[in-house]
Amino acid sequence: MSTSYQFQFSSNGEKDLKFLDKKLQHRIVKKLEFFEKSGEPLSFAKQLQGIGNRFCFRVGDYRIIVSKKDLGVLVVLLVLKIGHRREVYNQ
């Protein structure tokens, strides 16, 4: 049985998405859907250094930080933060 992947939004991830303009929101959601349907979305991501199960996806100048939760046949990629590349990594 193959592993399936699903993106979910944390409350902060949802808030970050809502603050972006509609065109960019649409672009990010479409890209997440594309990653999800690819069967292996983490092949498009880079693992963040020094943080175990956190990954970063690129969509233009924006970055999507996710946390990986392996639930057996389902892997949940929880969107923690979305932001411009120059500010998304700042805590």
Buried (B, 14 or more C-beta within 10 A) or exposed (E): EEEEBEBEBBEEBEEBBEEBEEEBBEBBEEBBEEBBEEEEBBEEBEEBEEEEEBBBBEBEEBBBBBBBEEEEEEBBBBBBBBBEEEEBEEE
